[in-house]
């Protein structure tokens, strides 16, 4: 039991040490990069929402027209 605990503690220390080393290697974006990519994401979300609204409306009207045609 004591050996398992020691192995767990050692492996945890190794993991944290490796994690710190990897986090030092990360290149973090600056504020301007974050703002510009955020703008692109927000614009894209609204553009896709508008596109899907138009497609949904068009398909809904077409299906409704077909159903009305065959239900007469």
C-alpha positions in Angstrom: 0.0 0.0 0.0 2.8 2.4 0.9 4.6 1.6 -2.4 1.4 2.4 -4.4 1.1 5.7 -2.6 4.8 6.5 -3.3 4.3 5.6 -7.0 1.2 7.8 -7.2 3.0 10.8 -5.6 6.0 10.4 -7.9 4.0 10.0 -11.0 1.9 13.1 -10.0 5.1 15.1 -9.5 6.4 14.0 -12.9 3.1 14.9 -14.6 3.1 18.4 -13.1 6.7 18.9 -14.0 6.1 17.8 -17.6 2.9 20.0 -17.7 4.9 23.1 -16.6 7.5 22.4 -19.3 4.9 22.1 -22.0 3.0 25.2 -20.9 6.3 27.2 -21.2 6.5 26.1 -24.9 3.0 27.4 -25.7 2.9 30.6 -27.8 0.0 32.6 -26.4 -1.8 35.0 -28.8 -1.7 38.8 -28.1 -4.7 40.9 -27.4 -5.0 42.0 -31.1 -5.0 38.5 -32.3 -7.7 37.4 -29.8 -9.9 40.4 -30.7 -9.6 39.8 -34.5 -10.3 36.1 -34.2 -13.2 36.7 -31.9 -14.7 39.1 -34.4 -14.4 36.6 -37.2 -16.1 33.9 -35.1 -19.0 36.2 -34.1 -19.5 37.4 -37.7 -19.4 33.8 -38.9 -22.0 32.6 -36.4 -24.4 35.4 -37.5 -23.7 34.8 -41.2 -24.4 31.1 -40.9 -27.5 31.8 -38.8 -28.9 34.1 -41.5 -28.0 31.6 -44.2 -29.8 28.7 -42.4 -32.8 30.9 -41.7 -33.2 31.6 -45.4 -32.7 28.0 -46.4 -35.1 26.8 -43.7 -37.8 29.3 -44.7 -37.4 28.4 -48.4 -37.6 24.7 -47.8 -40.5 25.1 -45.4 -42.5 27.0 -48.0 -41.7 24.5 -50.7 -42.8 21.6 -48.5 -45.9 23.4 -47.5 -46.7 24.1 -51.2 -46.2 20.4 -52.1 -48.4 19.2 -49.3 -51.1 21.8 -50.2 -50.9 20.7 -53.8 -51.4 17.0 -53.0 -54.0 17.5 -50.3 -56.5 19.1 -52.6 
